[in-house]
Amino acid sequence: MNTYSVKAYGTESKEADLQELNIERREPTSKDVEIEILYCGVCHSDLHTARNDWGGTMYPAVPGHEIVGKITRVGSDVTKFKVGDLAGVGCIVDSCGTCESCKQNLEQYCQTGFVGTYNGKDEHLGGHTFGGYSQKVVVDADHVLKVPENLDLAAVAPLLCAGITTWSPLKHWNVGSDSKVAVVGLGGLGHMAIKLAKGLGAEVTLFSRTPEKSDDAKKLGADHVVISTDEEQMKSVAGKFDLIIDTVPYDHNVNPYISTLNINGTLVLVGFIGKMDEALFTPPMILGRRSVAGSVIGGIAETQEMLDFCGEHNIVSEIEMINMQDINEAYERMLKSDVRYRFVIDMKSLS
């Protein structure tokens, strides 16, 4: 298969900083589109992959799965896109298409494993896939998303991961105007959970350890803020919530939140991947038919639904724009939660 070279930013090892390098992209097949990348969001998963925190990183690693750009070439069999269209690419660039999950448009749960936008198995060139910290990307058109033209394009980019990660559980648990939703953690995921839950008409509460975040949370759409370290405040919301979206990206104790769920309520983990040291305390679950669940991103159709909803309701992420050359500093700031609320790379800086 013919290829061409593009500039990218990546790392050769878990100890090394990201730096400029060249990668190969395939020439578009009849089913592909080529996208000039305009903006790429910066996700915690990017950092974890670059530093091999989860194991299994293939190097050189080029992260980035919150991609917004403009289509520059389309394959002969592609009908839903044309040159010049705005397009997005999220976390998934391929899946088997035949398992029960894929048949239900749940490619994120593909039973043979979806192909990630980066660090996935490259079925075309061999080796592994490279992400959006690059000038261009070539993707099968069935895994490309239409971006609403009325939205700030840079602020759309984080919707492709942070947005869909919080939208998917909101939709799965049927959040609507009569729902009471709580969000744990106010970061890249948490701020999107608040915006989207409010957009769906829910009454929204933020759980936070720091009172200083109250004003920000209310500006984003939260109706209430509960300080989770305040025992009286926690008692005041016992049995209140239909759904809690826990966005905290590190090991933490979820037990205090379970008693704030209503009967049949669910706490869904979307931020932390790994073993939790604190065991679940089961009496509040058993005595209230409460659940603790997990959720990850969303399928292509659900992601398009989320983008369309955001276009209709003018919902985007709160972002800080950076140049590609600032990515290593951005990673360090991300570890300190020093961003409100998502870094987005202006890819012109890589030209």
C-alpha positions in Angstrom: 0.0 0.0 0.0 1.3 3.5 -0.9 2.0 5.9 1.9 3.1 9.5 2.4 4.9 11.2 5.2 3.5 13.8 7.6 4.8 15.7 10.6 3.7 14.5 14.0 4.5 14.8 17.7 5.3 11.6 19.6 7.7 9.8 21.9 10.1 6.9 21.4 9.9 5.6 25.0 8.0 6.1 28.2 10.9 8.2 29.7 11.3 10.5 26.7 9.5 13.8 26.1 7.3 14.1 23.1 9.0 15.7 20.1 8.6 16.3 16.4 8.9 13.2 14.2 7.6 12.0 10.8 5.1 9.2 10.4 3.5 7.4 7.4 -0.1 7.7 6.5 -1.7 5.4 4.0 -3.0 6.8 0.7 -6.8 6.9 1.0 -8.5 3.8 -0.2 -12.0 3.9 -1.9 -13.6 3.8 1.6 -11.4 6.4 3.3 -11.3 10.1 3.9 -8.2 12.2 4.5 -8.5 14.9 7.1 -6.3 17.9 7.6 -6.2 18.2 11.4 -7.1 21.7 12.7 -7.4 20.9 16.4 -6.7 18.0 18.7 -7.8 17.8 22.3 -5.4 16.5 25.0 -6.8 13.6 27.1 -5.4 11.9 30.2 -5.3 8.7 28.1 -2.8 10.4 25.9 -0.4 10.9 28.8 -1.0 7.5 30.2 -0.3 5.9 26.8 2.8 8.0 26.2 4.2 7.0 29.6 3.1 3.4 29.4 1.2 3.8 32.7 -1.3 1.0 31.6 1.3 -1.2 29.9 1.2 -2.2 26.3 2.2 1.0 24.7 3.8 0.5 21.3 6.5 3.0 20.3 6.9 5.4 18.7 3.7 6.6 20.3 1.7 9.4 18.7 -1.3 10.2 20.9 -4.5 12.2 20.2 -8.1 11.0 19.8 -10.1 14.2 20.0 -9.6 15.3 16.4 -11.4 18.0 14.4 -10.4 19.0 10.9 -11.4 19.5 7.3 -11.7 16.7 4.7 -9.1 17.1 1.9 -9.6 13.8 0.0 -12.5 11.3 -0.2 -12.4 7.7 -1.6 -14.5 6.8 -4.6 -17.0 4.8 -2.6 -17.6 7.5 0.1 -21.0 9.2 -0.2 -21.6 10.9 3.1 -18.6 13.3 3.0 -17.1 15.6 0.4 -13.9 17.7 0.2 -14.2 20.7 2.5 -16.5 19.2 5.0 -15.8 19.5 8.7 -15.1 16.2 10.3 -14.2 14.6 13.6 -12.5 11.5 14.7 -12.8 10.1 18.2 -11.3 7.1 19.9 -12.3 4.4 17.4 -11.1 4.0 13.8 -12.2 0.4 13.2 -14.0 -2.6 14.8 -15.0 -6.1 13.6 -18.5 -4.9 12.6 -19.9 -8.5 13.1 -20.0 -9.2 16.8 -23.2 -8.6 18.9 -21.8 -5.4 20.3 -21.0 -3.9 16.9 -24.3 -5.0 15.5 -25.9 -2.8 18.2 -23.7 0.2 17.3 -21.7 -0.4 20.5 -18.3 -0.5 18.8 -16.7 0.6 22.1 -17.5 -2.9 23.4 -16.4 -4.8 20.3 -15.9 -8.3 21.4 -12.7 -8.7 19.4 -11.5 -5.3 20.5 -12.0 -2.0 18.6 -9.0 -0.4 16.8 -7.9 2.7 18.7 -7.1 5.9 16.9 -3.6 5.5 18.4 -1.8 2.4 19.8 -4.2 0.1 18.0 -3.5 -2.6 15.4 -3.1 -1.0 12.0 -4.9 -3.4 9.7 -3.7 -1.5 6.6 0.0 -0.8 7.1 0.8 -3.3 9.8 2.3 -2.1 13.1 0.2 0.3 15.1 -2.0 3.3 14.6 -0.9 6.9 15.1 -3.2 9.6 16.6 -4.1 13.2 16.1 -0.9 14.9 17.2 -0.2 15.1 13.5 -0.9 17.2 10.4 -3.3 14.7 8.7 -5.1 11.4 9.4 -6.7 8.9 7.0 -9.7 7.1 8.4 -12.4 4.7 7.1 -15.4 7.0 6.4 -17.8 4.9 8.6 -15.7 5.9 11.6 -15.7 9.6 10.8 -18.2 12.1 12.4 -19.9 15.2 11.0 -19.1 18.3 13.0 -21.8 21.0 13.5 -20.7 24.1 11.7 -22.2 26.5 14.2 -19.8 25.5 17.1 -16.4 26.7 18.0 -14.3 24.0 16.3 -11.4 24.1 18.8 -13.9 23.6 21.7 -15.6 20.7 19.8 -12.5 18.6 19.9 -12.8 17.4 23.5 -16.4 16.3 22.8 -14.9 13.4 20.8 -13.7 11.8 24.1 -14.6 13.7 27.2 -18.0 14.5 25.8 -19.0 11.1 24.6 -17.5 9.4 27.8 -20.1 11.3 29.8 -22.9 11.4 27.3 -23.0 7.6 26.9 -24.0 6.9 30.5 -26.4 9.8 30.6 -28.3 8.3 27.7 -27.9 4.6 28.8 -29.5 5.5 32.2 -32.2 7.6 30.5 -31.5 10.9 32.0 -34.1 13.5 31.3 -36.0 16.4 32.9 -37.2 14.4 35.9 -33.7 13.1 36.7 -31.4 14.0 39.6 -27.8 13.6 38.5 -24.6 14.1 40.5 -21.1 14.4 39.2 -18.0 13.5 41.1 -14.9 15.6 40.1 -14.7 18.8 38.2 -12.2 18.3 35.4 -12.2 17.5 31.7 -14.9 14.8 32.1 -16.7 16.4 35.0 -17.4 19.7 33.4 -18.8 18.0 30.3 -21.0 15.8 32.5 -22.5 18.9 34.1 -23.1 20.6 30.8 -24.6 17.6 29.1 -26.8 16.5 32.0 -28.1 20.1 32.3 -28.7 20.1 28.6 -30.9 17.0 29.0 -32.9 18.9 31.6 -31.7 17.1 34.7 -31.2 18.7 38.1 -27.4 18.6 38.5 -25.2 18.5 41.6 -21.4 18.5 41.8 -19.7 16.6 44.5 -16.4 18.3 45.3 -13.8 18.3 48.0 -13.0 22.0 47.5 -15.5 24.8 48.1 -13.5 26.9 45.7 -15.0 25.1 42.7 -18.6 26.0 43.6 -18.7 29.2 41.5 -17.3 27.4 38.4 -19.6 24.5 38.8 -22.7 26.8 38.9 -21.5 28.8 35.9 -21.2 25.5 34.0 -24.8 24.6 34.9 -24.8 22.8 38.2 -27.8 23.6 40.4 -26.1 22.5 43.6 -22.6 21.8 45.0 -22.1 19.4 47.9 -18.7 19.3 49.7 -18.0 15.6 49.9 -15.8 16.0 53.0 -18.6 17.6 55.0 -20.6 14.9 56.8 -23.7 17.1 57.3 -23.8 18.1 53.6 -23.5 14.4 52.6 -26.3 13.4 54.9 -28.5 16.1 53.4 -28.5 14.4 50.0 -28.9 10.8 51.2 -31.1 8.8 48.8 -31.4 11.7 46.4 -29.7 10.8 43.1 -30.8 8.6 40.2 -27.4 8.6 38.6 -23.9 9.6 39.8 -21.2 10.0 37.2 -17.8 9.5 38.9 -15.1 11.2 36.8 -12.2 11.0 39.2 -9.2 9.6 37.4 -7.3 8.0 40.3 -8.0 5.5 43.1 -10.6 6.8 45.6 -13.3 5.6 48.0 -16.7 5.5 46.3 -18.5 4.2 49.4 -19.6 7.6 50.7 -21.5 8.3 47.5 -23.5 5.1 47.4 -25.8 6.1 50.2 -26.7 9.3 48.2 -28.3 7.2 45.5 -32.0 6.8 45.3 -33.6 3.3 45.2 -32.4 1.7 41.9 -29.8 4.4 41.5 -26.5 3.8 39.9 -23.0 5.2 40.4 -21.1 4.8 37.1 -17.3 5.0 37.0 -15.9 6.7 33.8 -12.7 8.2 35.0 -10.6 5.5 36.8 -9.2 2.4 35.2 -7.5 0.0 37.7 -7.8 -1.7 41.1 -9.5 0.2 43.9 -7.9 -0.4 47.3 -11.0 0.4 49.3 -13.5 -2.5 49.1 -17.2 -1.8 48.3 -19.4 -1.6 51.4 -22.4 -3.6 50.3 -25.2 -2.9 52.8 -26.3 0.4 51.1 -26.3 -1.4 47.8 -28.3 -4.4 48.9 -30.8 -2.4 51.0 -31.5 0.0 48.2 -31.0 -2.0 45.0 -28.2 0.4 44.2 -25.6 -0.4 41.6 -22.0 0.5 40.9 -21.2 0.3 37.1 -18.6 1.3 34.6 -18.8 2.9 31.1 -16.4 3.8 28.4 -16.8 6.3 25.5 -19.6 5.4 23.0 -20.1 4.0 19.5 -20.0 6.0 16.3 -23.8 6.5 16.1 -24.0 7.6 19.7 -21.1 10.0 19.3 -22.8 11.5 16.3 -26.0 11.8 18.3 -24.0 13.7 21.0 -22.4 16.0 18.5 -25.8 16.8 16.9 -27.3 17.5 20.4 -24.4 19.8 21.2 -24.9 21.6 17.9 -28.6 22.1 18.8 -27.9 23.3 22.3 -24.6 25.2 21.7 -22.6 23.0 24.1 -18.8 22.8 23.8 -15.9 22.2 26.2 -14.1 24.9 28.1 -10.6 24.9 26.7 -7.1 26.4 26.9 -5.4 26.5 23.5 -1.8 25.5 23.3 0.8 25.0 20.6 2.0 21.5 19.8 5.5 22.4 21.1 3.9 23.0 24.6 2.6 19.5 25.0 5.2 18.2 27.5 4.5 21.2 29.8 0.7 20.6 29.3 1.1 17.0 30.5 2.8 18.2 33.7 0.1 20.7 34.3 -2.6 18.1 33.7 -1.1 15.9 36.4 -1.6 18.9 38.8 -5.1 19.5 37.5 -3.9 22.9 36.3 -6.3 23.3 33.4 -9.8 24.5 33.1 -10.9 22.3 31.7 -9.3 20.8 28.6 -6.1 21.5 26.6 -6.6 21.8 22.8 -3.7 21.9 20.4 -3.7 24.3 17.6 -2.3 22.1 14.9 -1.2 25.1 12.8 1.8 25.2 15.2 3.1 22.0 13.7 3.2 23.3 10.1 
